[in-house]
Amino acid sequence: MTDQTTPLLDIRGLVTEFSTETGVVRAVKGVDLTIGQGETVALVGESGSGKSVTSLSVMRLIQKGVGAITGGEMLFRTRSGQIVDLVQQPENAMRAIRGNEIGMIFQEPMTSLNPTQKVGAQIAEAARLHQNLTRKQAWARAVEMLALVEIPDPARRADVYPHQMSGGMRQRVMIAMALACNPALLIADEPTTALDVTVQLQILELMRRLQREIGMGILFITHNLGVVAEVADRVAVMYGGRIVETAPVRELFAHPSHPYTRGLLDSLPVVDHAARASGQELRLRAIPGSVVDPRNPPQGCDFNPRCAWVIPECRAAVPALLPVVPEHRARCIRWNEVHG
Amino acid sequence: MAEPLLVVEDLEVHYPIGKSLFKEGVTLRALDGVSFTVGKGEVVGLVGESGSGKTTLGRAVLRLVEPTSGRVQLGDKDVTALPPADLKALRSKMQIIFQDPYASLNPRMSVGQTLGEALMLHKIGTRKDRDQRIGDLLEQVGLPRSAAARFPHEFSGGQRQRIGIARALAVNPEFIVADEPVSALDVSIQAQIINLLQDLRRELGLSLLFIGHDLSVIEFLCDRVIVLYLGRVMEMGTAAELYANPRHPYTRALLDAAPVPDPTVRRDRITLKGDLPSPVNPPSGCVFRTRCPYAIDACAEVVPPLETLESGHRVACIRSHELNLANPIA
């Protein structure tokens, strides 16, 4: 029997560091994040925010010798109901979890598919790696998965190479491969960023449908707030390697309480039709400056050099994630004024 | 509408492919009969999926790719009729800004050298004037004058795009093709560059052909919008009219597909099935009909002409009169 009350994945105080020529760079500085069964959590951030390093850490795909998880725990509830700490698992145990209990899809399907192997064979291989299937059964499973991700004529399409497919079709193949072993958790790192909006919508609708049917938890990494609004149940906003705000999706968009989240929402080009009709020039409230350089973070709050609400206390210490309302927290000492 | 600066008539770019000694080749129709104008000081947006021909159009207008037929006129100059040797002089009038500024800047040249080279090639100013002009250009795009001595790798993505813009501005162009200039930038930085483009447009009276795939950016920046599909114009009109009242099913589908950053909005929408067909073997009649939810038999028979509607907006769809595509945002 599985325990439904504990989250599927419970990340506590995750720290991931990389060694560079100029010293140790801390890319993830103590991230807490939970994902429940059947829940979609969006991890949002710009380049250098640490969102992709967080997802790679969950998969334990940080390359040895380059970087390492140096702190925290990642408690994952396995199919058998056991709670394991992914940080402590030896590599062979991780191999049994990765691609099996935790599936993943990436931004550029062409670089994650083998160009010399037919797509059906690649999905079959993923299935056989973790399930006790004959070649024939595995191929049948591959065709079944291609049908599940709505690829027309799946028996014939299983027999083609990735380059014979469009970008959207390849992303469907990636999803089919990730789901071939019925994972409880799917990590999707910018899965629609390289796609046209029309194809992006198809993929998002597909993921929503599959989640309804299969009930997997999804960690959805993206920089696109429109996509967040479409898919997420809960959102965590990252900046400079830390979560700066987290809330249920409607609460976050309605009451952003960290200046960075507010700035991101204000930066979106939304046309004020009344202003335009009266001949006014439209301007965006852009966030000044550049995204934080992880090699050289500022003192105190990571966002303080770009922040409109900054006061001297902001430079003294990194603020804690403070409760705003239940389930909504913001890492800002002035959240009450930002919240508005 | 402002007096037209750029006039494009019936522009076609066809590529012969697969032709060899033993094989009859086929023709890839990247652009097929595209006509439009860009007024002085006007910003015209170009949208469409990948493979729609928007980048090809931007380059064909500048003759960075050779049009197969058709005419491009900038001011009183016929761009398409100029012999290649005379193109250089025209390049000071028309410039381009690329998506990836890092790939389009020489990493071994300082920013000052990059900008100076543009001035030198077009014989603008004396050596001393040029240093002054380089500093002015950098300030104009929001960078310190001291940036001239630094190299591209020392800048962030947004700053590099500012350098790319400064380089395009160096030769005092009247017309700029901006090919996805903000697509590779972070959201917070994208807003800075959009504001910069608004400033430059106002201060310099620039005309822009702005190529993009983010429909909210296009709506924000552009006066008029052209919707391209498989190398053909599906619809064009003022941004206000086209977004509020799309008349082509493809435009409606594009608008519907754009994710809205508001979790409370749930819409009725057209989801397009499948992908863009191959431009080597485009569908007969209307090229969009294979993905169009409103297609009827007649759509396969005739290529729909670009008709002008009462609102002044133009659409290539034989059913545009009977369809109600106004956006019912719930």
Interface residues (C-beta under 8 A of the other chain):
Chain A: E46 S47 S166 G167 G168 M169 D196 V197 T198 V199 Q200 L201 Q202 L204 E205 H223 N224 L225 G226 V227 V228 A229 E230 A232 V249 R250 F253 A254 G263 L264 L265 D266 S267 L268 P269 V270 V271 H273 R276 A277 E281 L282 R283 L284 R285 A286 I287 P288 S290 V291 R306
Chain B: E49 S50 S156 G157 G158 Q159 D186 V187 S188 I189 Q190 A191 Q192 I194 N195 Q198 R202 H213 D214 L215 S216 V217 E219 F220 L221 A240 Y243 A253 L254 D256 A257 A258 P259 V260 P261 D262 P263 T264 V265 R269 T271 L272 K273 D275 L276
